[in-house]
């Protein structure tokens, strides 16, 4: 028995070493090696070119997924130090970045919404008011996501952990199942509406999606400051309009068979009755949430307080009141995983800028596009950036690989810097609408089986156009009023 157990353990260890595993490693290794062996362009230091090779290989590894993202990122950090491309201090410098800790602390705070039940209560409250009709029910789910978005940086946690279980229970209550031909009764429509809603809400707040602070950090490397309040204000009008238009559009082109859902409102009321009055922990969580919003919006100008300090204050309140325990913090695996991969990507992007590669790229592209009018040039850049997401299975990988270069080119053609940075940041969420693999919540909701792949892609492509028109059209007018261009 002992021998058999040991043999099984060896098999478990060796199990990943197969053809697929090796191929997934060969892709980033070959890409990185090709760049490494190429001569650096004139004006680019060798260290900068080597770091580019490691950076691109790391992004390729994140896409190919031979290991989890954090493990690939840690290997990338190791390579920068082992090849002496960077000093060990520089290789580990990302772990001291305040932007990274903003999103990590936001993950901890989001645990409070789930642990106290406040997130579910908010969802049931919206459903009890709006859930009598199917369209209203979809707006209730989207509104729940919108309220939770500022403080829950994982759109997977919001859509998959809070909204989706409620969605499925309502669909099944009306006899809409994924596998018996009844998916179009209710479940398919609600699934698409909830997914497209979380794509939009992720674009509306700096802390609504894990890669948003990465975009803000990359913009900062170009001397462009994006504050929490500035992001939210710029996204307010186009975001609200998208949240109104998109569920209605899905209702028209992908209509549910069940149009009236009085039982859904009653189910929500019953759930609220089961939950009873708000517990002390929920009140504290709600107070901490409003405190955070106030500090994020008014802190920079009124108190000179940055967003990370505000987040730390909110977390301290939850720890001091025991709404969260240290065990909760230690068990928040998503936060610690984010810390690792975020630190690696931010470190490499920062060092590429310090070593002169990004300035060199900016000068080169600036000379190449000199003379072009910035409006059509930026529109073309934005569309290429948007629709290239068909090639990515991660918002983070896309932002890491393409945000900074496209921002540099946009500025080079004369686009107002803050406008360019914000539009590309918004698109870094909105482009997730198209596929069933483009962002974290997509596999969760698509995996329910309610929406066939052909429908998912067809509707996603149409909504991508609608979002672009709303955000560049109506949003453009709003940004003109705000003085962004």
Secondary structure as GFF3:
##gff-version 3
##sequence-region A 1 485
A	DSSP	alpha_helix	2	14	.	.	.	ID=ss1
A	DSSP	alpha_helix	19	37	.	.	.	ID=ss2
A	DSSP	alpha_helix	46	64	.	.	.	ID=ss3
A	DSSP	alpha_helix	69	82	.	.	.	ID=ss4
A	DSSP	alpha_helix	88	91	.	.	.	ID=ss5
A	DSSP	three_ten_helix	93	96	.	.	.	ID=ss6
A	DSSP	alpha_helix	98	116	.	.	.	ID=ss7
A	DSSP	alpha_helix	118	130	.	.	.	ID=ss8
A	DSSP	alpha_helix	134	149	.	.	.	ID=ss9
A	DSSP	alpha_helix	155	156	.	.	.	ID=ss10
A	DSSP	pi_helix	157	163	.	.	.	ID=ss11
A	DSSP	alpha_helix	164	173	.	.	.	ID=ss12
A	DSSP	alpha_helix	187	202	.	.	.	ID=ss13
A	DSSP	alpha_helix	212	221	.	.	.	ID=ss14
A	DSSP	alpha_helix	228	253	.	.	.	ID=ss15
A	DSSP	alpha_helix	262	275	.	.	.	ID=ss16
A	DSSP	alpha_helix	280	298	.	.	.	ID=ss17
A	DSSP	pi_helix	299	303	.	.	.	ID=ss18
A	DSSP	alpha_helix	307	320	.	.	.	ID=ss19
A	DSSP	alpha_helix	326	330	.	.	.	ID=ss20
A	DSSP	alpha_helix	333	354	.	.	.	ID=ss21
A	DSSP	alpha_helix	357	368	.	.	.	ID=ss22
A	DSSP	alpha_helix	374	387	.	.	.	ID=ss23
A	DSSP	three_ten_helix	388	391	.	.	.	ID=ss24
A	DSSP	alpha_helix	395	398	.	.	.	ID=ss25
A	DSSP	pi_helix	399	403	.	.	.	ID=ss26
A	DSSP	alpha_helix	404	412	.	.	.	ID=ss27
A	DSSP	alpha_helix	417	430	.	.	.	ID=ss28
A	DSSP	three_ten_helix	431	433	.	.	.	ID=ss29
A	DSSP	alpha_helix	440	446	.	.	.	ID=ss30
A	DSSP	alpha_helix	453	469	.	.	.	ID=ss31
A	DSSP	pi_helix	470	474	.	.	.	ID=ss32
A	DSSP	alpha_helix	475	482	.	.	.	ID=ss33
###
